[in-house]
C-alpha cells in the first residue's frame, strides 16, 4: 500500500526515493524522477500565473506526450482539472467538447494546430492557446517560467483531476469527472498482482485521451517504473520502444491482431515482454492463443472496466490464463480487483439475479466517478442506490466469482478499443439529405473486434449509394466512427411502438459468436 492521498504524491515520492533514475522516455529524451517532479511543479506554477485555480479547467488536444501528464498532475496541485480531448474528433465534435469542458487555456499539439484554427472562433471559453512541440513550440518556455508549487493546502480528495470525455448515448460526449480519490484508489487497486521487478520499463502506447493511456502511466509513477511514451500506436514507434528494452505493455486486441497478421518477426519483437495487459475490447480466443504461443514467457493479464471507474474493475491474472482445467475462463473478464464489489441485477426489477444468471453488471468502488460534468440527470441515471454504478453491460458472475460480459444494454460499439455510440453516428447520418431513417449496429470484425455498420432507408426518389454515404460520413465524423459498410433497405424493422429492432438487424452477423460483444 502506498501513502498517497493525492495522485501527484506518487511523483513526489519517486523524486525523493530515486531522483536520478529514469522516469519518462519520449522521442530520444529522458526525464529523471527529479525532473518529472520539477516539471509537474513548474506546470502548476505556470497555470497559476495564467489565473487558473481551484475548480478551473484547461484542455489539451495532442497525441501522447509527457506534457499531457505534466498538465494533469500540475493542474491537480492547484485544484484545477484537465480535459484530455480526443484529437481524432471532427471539427464539430472538437469544439463541442472543449466548450463543454469550459477550458480557459487550450494546449494543442503542433500537428493539430490547423484543426484547432478552423474552430478557434467557435471556442467560447478559451482565453489562451499554447502550442506544444515542433518548431512552433511554446510549451517548454511557458512551463520553465512557472514558479514551482506544491500541493495546495486547500486540496481535497474530491477535487476533479481529469475530465475524460466518453461518447454519449444521446449523441453528445459526456465529461467523466475523475477525482483525486478515484485516481488514487485505481492506481492502488488495479495493478495488484502484476510483478515488475528489476529493470522494468513500461510502454505507454494507448492514447492518453483514454483511461487506458493516462491511468496506465500512473502505475509507473506509483511503482517507480520508467515509462517509454510513444506518440501514437504505429509500427516504427512500437518497434523502437521494444528494442529499447520495454518489459510491460498494455495494448488493445486490435494491435495484437495486426502483429499476428504482420508475421513471426513482428511477434518475436514483443517476445521479451514480462507482462502484457489487454482490454478495452474483447480478445478473440484465436488471437489470444496466437499471442500465448509466440510469447510463452510473458505473463498475460486481461482487464475489464469503464472510463467511469478510471479504467479497471476486473482482472484475469496470468495463472488463470494458464489454467488448463478451466479453459472457459478465458472468455471471462476475471474477478473484481481489490477495492471493487460486483453484483448482477435484473434491469426490470432491480433485484439481484441467481448465481450464474445474466443481468446488468453493477460495481461499487472508490474508483467510481463523481459524475458527468454539467450533467446531473445523466449522473443520476448512472448511480443506483448505495453507491452502486450501472455499467449498461449484460453479464453474469459464476459460482467461483468470475465475471462474464456477454452483451450491452447501452447502444455502443467497441471498435479497436474505441467506444462508438450508435446514436451519435445516427444523429450525424440523419442529416444526409437522401436518408429517411438510419440504424447503426456493430458487427464482428476479425481485426477490430467490431466494425461500425449502417442500415439505412432512402427518401423517395433518392439515389445515394453506399460509397457516397460513407464518403459523406468521413467529412462529418471522426474516422473510427465512420461506417465501414452500409446496407440500403426499403424499411427498417420496428416493434409496435415504432422502435427500430436493432437486435434483429444484428442477429444474422452474431449467430456463431460466443458473446454478443
Order of alpha helices (4+ residues) and beta strands (2+ residues): alpha-beta-beta-alpha-beta-alpha-beta-alpha-beta-alpha-beta-alpha-beta-beta-alpha-beta-alpha-beta-alpha-beta-alpha-alpha-beta-alpha-beta-beta-alpha-beta-beta-beta-beta-alpha-beta-beta-beta-beta-alpha-beta-beta-alpha-beta-alpha
